[in-house]
Amino acid sequence: MAKLRIGLTLSGGGARGIAHIGVLKALKDYGIVPDAISGTSMGALVGVMYADGKTPEEIMEFIKDHKLSGFFKWNIPKMGFIDSYKLYDVVNNYLKAKRFEDLQTEFHVSATNLNDGEYRIFSSGDLVKPVVASACIPVVFVPFEIDGDSYVDGGLLNNLPIEPLKDGCDKIIGVHVNRHGRKEKVKKMRGIADRSFRIAIWENVKPRLEECDFVIEPTGVYDYGVFDFSKADDLYHHGYLTTEQKILELFDYFNLDKIMEKKEQKKEDGK
């Protein structure tokens, strides 16, 4: 029987996207390694590092070592508070691959083109620019220019880019880290703005989640804000524990005996 080709799509969500690292670690611990990855915003940053051959532990170290405060420009901004080109330098220096074709795992990223009002999936050629563009939250980051057009956060129009995985993958796992559903209290200007942004994004995520074969939504992450990077360890553990709890539900899509074997070995190693 031929091995199933597994696709993994990772949503944006700011600091909440750190939970993706925990998801990747849990999947790896139980022998599930994606053959193709797609991502938006923080999901794109985590996804490209994993596709570049970095371990979840190494990605966590990178996140902790690079604080967003270092990218802020403390003056009145014209286009954004955070210099996206500083982020470019950091990501470019960290990644071994400079082109999509150089990655160890197939990877795709979604970014929003401000000029034509459409999202674009990048899958080949220059790697770092599309990844950074995808992470540029509007107003917070200065838009990133690619081929003369301005790009911002891919989540605006496609926060769960399953499209590039549909044809080449047998099964797709979607990982979503943003709040949706009813919220009883929405307070203060920041809360209203964040809630409005998340509601709009949910409209482009919902139909894509329905097309995934399996969905992981880490419990507990909704209590964290977009910039709660200081809570990285907590967010990582939420991603790991939720995925570990759902491992057995994946038996329809993966080799259950192999998963159970690794689960038992993990218990033995912990004794």
C-alpha positions in Angstrom: 0.0 0.0 0.0 1.4 3.4 -1.0 2.2 5.9 1.7 -0.4 8.6 2.1 0.9 12.0 1.1 0.1 14.4 4.0 -0.5 18.1 3.7 -0.4 20.5 6.7 -1.8 24.0 6.6 -1.0 26.5 9.4 -3.1 29.6 10.1 -1.9 33.0 11.1 -2.6 34.4 14.6 0.4 36.3 15.9 1.8 34.9 19.1 -0.9 32.3 19.1 0.8 30.7 16.1 3.6 29.5 18.5 1.1 26.7 19.2 1.9 25.4 15.7 5.4 24.5 17.0 3.9 22.3 19.6 1.6 20.7 17.1 4.6 19.9 14.8 6.5 18.5 17.7 3.6 16.2 18.8 3.0 15.0 15.2 6.7 14.3 14.9 6.9 12.4 18.2 4.2 10.0 16.9 5.7 9.5 13.5 3.5 11.9 11.5 5.7 14.1 9.2 4.0 16.3 6.6 5.0 15.9 3.0 3.9 19.5 2.1 3.2 22.6 4.3 1.3 25.8 3.6 1.0 28.8 5.9 0.0 32.3 6.5 1.6 35.0 8.7 2.9 33.3 11.9 1.9 30.0 10.3 4.2 30.8 7.4 7.1 31.7 9.6 6.8 28.5 11.6 6.1 26.4 8.5 9.1 27.7 6.5 11.5 27.1 9.3 10.2 23.5 9.7 10.4 23.0 5.9 14.0 24.3 6.1 14.9 21.4 8.3 14.7 23.2 11.7 13.5 21.1 14.6 10.6 22.3 16.7 13.1 22.9 19.5 15.2 25.1 17.3 12.2 27.1 16.1 11.2 27.8 19.7 14.7 29.0 20.4 14.5 31.4 17.5 11.1 32.8 18.6 12.4 33.4 22.2 15.7 35.0 21.0 14.0 37.5 18.6 11.6 39.9 20.4 9.2 42.0 18.3 10.1 45.0 20.4 13.5 45.1 18.6 11.7 45.8 15.3 9.7 48.8 16.5 10.5 52.3 15.2 9.9 54.8 18.0 8.6 57.7 15.9 5.3 58.6 14.3 5.0 56.0 11.5 3.7 56.7 8.0 2.9 53.1 7.0 3.5 50.9 10.1 5.1 50.7 13.5 7.4 47.8 12.7 10.1 47.8 10.1 9.3 44.8 7.9 12.8 45.0 6.4 14.4 44.3 9.8 12.3 41.2 10.0 13.5 40.3 6.5 17.1 40.5 7.6 16.5 38.3 10.6 14.6 35.6 8.7 17.0 35.7 5.8 20.0 35.1 8.1 18.2 32.2 9.9 17.1 30.2 6.9 19.5 28.0 4.9 17.2 28.0 1.9 16.8 31.2 -0.1 14.5 29.7 -2.7 11.4 27.5 -2.4 13.2 24.8 -4.4 16.0 24.6 -1.8 13.7 23.6 1.1 13.7 20.1 2.5 9.9 19.9 2.5 7.5 21.3 -0.1 6.2 24.7 1.1 3.6 27.3 0.1 2.8 30.7 1.5 -0.2 33.1 1.2 0.2 36.9 1.1 -2.3 39.7 0.4 -1.6 42.1 -2.5 -2.8 45.6 -1.5 -2.6 46.8 -5.1 -5.0 44.3 -6.8 -6.9 43.3 -3.7 -6.2 39.6 -4.1 -4.3 36.9 -2.2 -1.4 35.3 -3.9 0.1 31.8 -3.2 3.9 31.8 -3.6 5.4 28.3 -4.2 8.6 28.9 -6.2 11.5 31.3 -6.7 12.5 33.8 -4.0 11.5 32.4 -0.6 12.2 35.0 2.1 10.3 38.0 0.7 6.9 36.2 0.4 7.2 34.8 3.9 8.0 38.2 5.4 5.2 39.8 3.4 2.7 37.2 4.7 3.6 38.2 8.3 3.1 41.9 7.8 0.0 42.7 9.9 -1.5 45.9 8.4 -0.7 49.1 10.2 1.5 47.2 12.6 4.1 46.3 10.0 5.2 48.4 7.0 3.9 46.7 3.8 6.6 44.6 2.0 7.2 45.2 -1.6 7.5 42.4 -4.2 7.8 43.1 -7.9 6.6 46.6 -7.4 3.4 45.7 -5.5 2.8 46.1 -1.7 2.0 43.0 0.3 0.6 42.5 3.8 -0.6 39.7 6.0 -2.0 36.8 4.0 -4.7 36.2 6.6 -6.7 39.1 5.4 -8.0 37.0 2.5 -6.7 33.5 3.0 -5.8 32.6 6.6 -5.7 28.8 5.9 -4.2 28.3 2.5 -5.3 24.8 1.6 -5.5 25.4 -2.2 -1.9 24.4 -3.0 -2.3 21.2 -1.0 -5.4 19.9 -2.7 -4.1 18.3 -5.8 -0.8 16.9 -4.4 -1.9 15.5 -1.1 -4.1 12.6 -0.1 -5.1 14.1 3.3 -4.9 17.6 4.7 -4.5 18.6 8.3 -5.6 22.1 9.2 -4.3 23.9 12.3 -6.3 26.9 13.3 -5.4 29.2 16.3 -7.8 32.1 16.2 -10.9 32.7 18.3 -14.3 32.2 16.6 -17.8 31.8 17.8 -19.6 33.9 20.4 -17.7 36.1 22.8 -19.8 37.5 25.7 -17.8 40.7 26.4 -15.9 42.9 23.9 -14.3 45.7 25.8 -12.1 48.7 25.0 -10.9 50.0 21.6 -8.2 47.4 21.3 -10.6 44.6 22.0 -13.2 45.9 19.5 -10.5 46.2 16.8 -9.1 42.8 17.4 -12.6 41.2 17.5 -13.6 42.9 14.3 -10.5 41.7 12.5 -10.9 38.1 13.7 -14.6 38.0 12.7 -13.7 39.1 9.1 -10.9 36.6 8.9 -13.1 33.8 10.2 -15.2 34.2 7.1 -12.4 33.1 4.9 -11.2 30.3 7.2 -14.5 28.6 7.9 -15.1 27.1 4.4 -11.4 26.0 4.2 -11.6 24.2 7.5 -14.5 22.3 6.2 -12.4 21.0 3.3 -9.6 19.7 5.6 -9.7 16.0 6.4 -8.6 16.7 10.0 -8.6 19.9 12.1 -6.5 20.8 15.2 -7.6 23.8 17.2 -5.3 24.0 20.2 -7.3 24.6 23.4 -6.4 27.5 25.6 -4.7 29.7 23.0 -7.7 32.1 22.6 -6.9 33.6 25.9 -3.6 35.0 24.5 -3.2 38.2 22.5 -1.5 38.6 19.2 1.7 40.0 20.8 1.9 37.7 23.8 5.3 36.3 22.7 6.5 36.3 26.3 4.0 33.4 26.8 5.8 31.2 24.2 6.2 28.2 26.4 2.5 28.2 27.4 1.4 28.5 23.8 3.8 25.7 22.7 2.4 23.3 25.4 -1.2 24.1 24.4 -0.4 23.0 20.8 1.5 19.9 21.9 -1.1 18.7 24.4 -4.1 19.2 22.2 -2.4 17.4 19.3 -1.3 14.5 21.6 -4.9 14.2 22.8 -6.2 13.9 19.3 -3.6 11.5 18.0 -5.8 8.4 18.2 -8.5 10.2 16.2 -6.1 10.2 13.3 -6.3 6.4 12.9 -8.5 6.8 9.8 -5.7 8.6 8.0 -2.5 7.0 9.3 -1.0 3.7 10.4 -2.5 3.3 13.9 -0.2 0.5 14.9 2.8 2.7 14.2 1.3 5.5 16.2 0.5 3.2 19.1 4.0 1.8 19.1 5.5 5.2 19.4 3.0 6.2 22.1 4.0 3.1 24.2 7.7 3.8 23.6 7.2 7.4 24.7 5.7 6.1 27.9 8.6 3.8 28.5 11.2 6.5 27.8 9.4 8.7 30.4 9.7 6.1 33.2 
